[in-house]
Amino acid sequence: MTSSFEHSTYPARLSDAQRDRVLGVLRDGAAQGRLSHDTFLRRMELALAARRSEELYALTADLESGGRLSRGLFRVVGGVSAFPARLRRAWQSERLPKLLLPAPGPHPLHIGRDPGNGLRLSHETVSRRHAELTAHGSRWILRDLGSTNGTCVNGQRVIGAVPVRDGDQVSFGRMAFLLSAPPPAPPA
């Protein structure tokens, strides 16, 4: 008795890298105005549901004609357009008032509008108990206390607690400061 085995071949599973590449091409096409918003959303759905590489290729065939030159030009224009914001941030950092990090102690420095805080900031965008600064050895940790308008370090919103150091830009609501370490103590 002979038995025949049916060998069915299944197409190779699409990799995440293949999908990511196609999603990137679709994002670039939408950013360049080559796809309408509705077309972009529909193609994104199809890319996520695709099972074969041919399906992915069909979604981007009309967008990849620009080639390397147009993608490079798009990257250059994006970098140049971001330059004013980087320049403004750098220029502004020199003009920010300095916030001197206090000497390490057993209690954290509380920051906010409440008069009982170690650092009282009377601005409408600062919460009553906005943030706290704690020393851990030679490191400082800044923690947002659930403030309404947020705490940022170097332009990034603080979620939980983050380490800070001399030269960092911190903001509590719309009040911004440049952290400065205390001068070293003179030898005894």
C-alpha positions as CSV (number, residue, x, y, z in Angstrom):
1,M,0.0,0.0,0.0
2,T,1.4,3.3,-1.0
3,S,0.4,6.5,0.6
4,S,0.7,9.8,-1.0
5,F,1.4,12.8,1.1
6,E,0.1,16.1,0.0
7,H,2.6,18.8,0.4
8,S,0.9,22.1,0.6
9,T,3.1,25.1,0.7
10,Y,2.0,28.1,2.6
11,P,3.4,31.5,1.8
12,A,6.0,32.7,4.2
13,R,4.6,34.8,7.0
14,L,5.2,38.5,6.6
15,S,7.8,39.9,8.9
16,D,7.2,43.0,11.1
17,A,10.1,44.7,9.2
18,Q,8.2,44.3,5.9
19,R,5.0,45.8,7.4
20,D,7.0,48.6,9.1
21,R,8.7,49.5,5.8
22,V,5.3,49.6,4.0
23,L,3.7,51.7,6.8
24,G,6.7,54.1,6.6
25,V,6.2,54.5,2.8
26,L,2.5,55.1,3.4
27,R,3.2,57.8,6.1
28,D,5.7,59.5,3.8
29,G,3.2,59.4,0.9
30,A,0.5,61.0,3.1
31,A,3.0,63.6,4.4
32,Q,4.0,64.5,0.9
33,G,0.4,64.9,-0.2
34,R,0.5,62.0,-2.5
35,L,-2.3,60.2,-0.6
36,S,-5.6,61.6,0.7
37,H,-6.3,61.0,4.4
38,D,-9.0,58.5,3.6
39,T,-6.8,56.6,1.2
40,F,-4.0,56.6,3.7
41,L,-6.2,55.1,6.4
42,R,-7.6,52.5,4.1
43,R,-4.2,51.4,3.0
44,M,-2.9,51.3,6.6
45,E,-5.8,48.9,7.4
46,L,-5.0,46.7,4.4
47,A,-1.3,46.7,5.2
48,L,-2.0,45.5,8.7
49,A,-4.4,42.8,7.4
50,A,-2.1,41.6,4.5
51,R,-1.0,38.0,4.5
52,R,1.4,38.0,1.5
53,S,4.2,40.3,0.3
54,E,2.4,40.8,-3.0
55,E,-0.5,42.5,-1.1
56,L,2.0,44.8,0.6
57,Y,3.7,45.6,-2.7
58,A,0.4,46.6,-4.3
59,L,-0.3,49.1,-1.6
60,T,2.9,51.1,-2.2
61,A,3.6,50.5,-5.9
62,D,2.4,53.9,-6.9
63,L,4.3,55.7,-4.1
64,E,7.8,54.3,-4.5
65,S,8.5,55.8,-7.9
66,G,10.2,58.8,-6.3
67,G,13.1,56.7,-5.2
68,R,16.0,57.7,-3.0
69,L,16.3,61.3,-4.2
70,S,12.8,62.3,-3.2
71,R,13.1,60.5,0.2
72,G,16.4,62.2,0.9
73,L,15.1,65.6,-0.1
74,F,12.1,65.0,2.2
75,R,14.4,64.2,5.1
76,V,16.5,67.3,4.4
77,V,13.5,69.6,4.3
78,G,12.2,68.1,7.5
79,G,15.5,68.7,9.2
80,V,15.8,72.3,8.0
81,S,12.2,73.0,9.1
82,A,12.9,71.7,12.6
83,F,16.0,74.0,12.9
84,P,14.2,77.2,14.1
85,A,12.6,75.2,17.0
86,R,16.0,73.8,18.0
87,L,17.6,77.3,17.8
88,R,14.8,78.9,19.9
89,R,15.2,76.2,22.6
90,A,19.0,76.7,22.7
91,W,18.7,80.5,22.8
92,Q,16.0,80.3,25.4
93,S,18.0,78.1,27.7
94,E,20.6,80.8,28.3
95,R,17.9,83.3,29.2
96,L,16.1,81.0,31.7
97,P,16.3,81.9,35.4
98,K,18.5,79.5,37.4
99,L,17.0,77.2,40.0
100,L,19.8,76.2,42.5
101,L,19.6,72.6,43.6
102,P,19.4,72.7,47.4
103,A,21.9,70.8,49.5
104,P,20.8,67.2,50.1
105,G,18.7,66.7,53.2
106,P,16.4,64.2,54.7
107,H,13.3,65.8,53.3
108,P,12.3,66.4,49.7
109,L,11.9,70.0,48.3
110,H,8.2,70.5,47.6
111,I,7.4,72.8,44.7
112,G,4.1,74.5,44.0
113,R,1.7,77.4,44.8
114,D,0.9,76.4,48.4
115,P,2.7,78.6,50.9
116,G,3.9,75.5,52.8
117,N,6.2,74.4,49.9
118,G,9.9,74.8,50.1
119,L,9.8,76.5,46.6
120,R,6.7,78.6,46.2
121,L,5.8,79.5,42.6
122,S,2.8,81.8,42.4
123,H,1.7,81.3,38.8
124,E,-1.7,80.2,37.7
125,T,-0.3,77.2,35.7
126,V,1.4,75.8,38.8
127,S,-0.6,73.4,41.0
128,R,-0.7,73.8,44.8
129,R,1.5,70.7,45.2
130,H,3.1,70.4,41.8
131,A,6.3,68.4,42.1
132,E,9.1,67.4,44.5
133,L,12.8,67.2,44.2
134,T,14.6,64.5,46.3
135,A,18.3,63.8,46.7
136,H,19.4,60.1,46.4
137,G,23.1,60.1,47.1
138,S,24.7,62.4,44.5
139,R,21.7,62.2,42.2
140,W,18.5,64.3,42.2
141,I,15.1,62.9,41.4
142,L,12.2,65.1,40.2
143,R,8.7,63.7,40.6
144,D,5.5,65.2,39.4
145,L,2.8,65.1,42.0
146,G,-0.2,64.8,39.6
147,S,-0.1,68.4,38.6
148,T,-2.7,69.8,36.2
149,N,-0.3,71.4,33.7
150,G,2.6,69.0,34.1
151,T,6.2,69.0,34.8
152,C,8.8,68.8,32.0
153,V,12.5,68.1,31.9
154,N,14.3,69.2,28.7
155,G,11.0,69.5,26.9
156,Q,9.8,66.0,27.8
157,R,6.8,65.6,30.1
158,V,7.6,63.8,33.4
159,I,5.6,60.7,34.0
160,G,6.4,59.5,37.5
161,A,10.0,60.3,38.5
162,V,13.1,61.2,36.5
163,P,16.7,61.9,37.4
164,V,17.8,65.5,36.9
165,R,21.2,67.2,36.9
166,D,23.0,70.5,36.6
167,G,22.1,72.2,33.2
168,D,18.7,70.5,32.7
169,Q,15.7,72.7,31.8
170,V,12.7,72.1,34.0
171,S,9.3,73.6,33.8
172,F,6.4,73.6,36.2
173,G,3.3,74.5,34.2
174,R,4.6,77.5,32.2
175,M,7.3,78.5,34.6
176,A,10.7,77.3,33.3
177,F,14.1,77.2,35.0
178,L,17.6,76.1,34.3
179,L,18.9,73.7,37.1
180,S,22.2,74.8,38.6
181,A,24.3,72.8,41.1
182,P,25.4,74.6,44.2
183,P,29.0,75.7,44.3
184,P,31.4,73.2,45.9
185,A,31.8,73.8,49.6
186,P,35.2,75.3,50.6
187,P,37.6,72.8,52.3
188,A,37.5,73.0,56.1
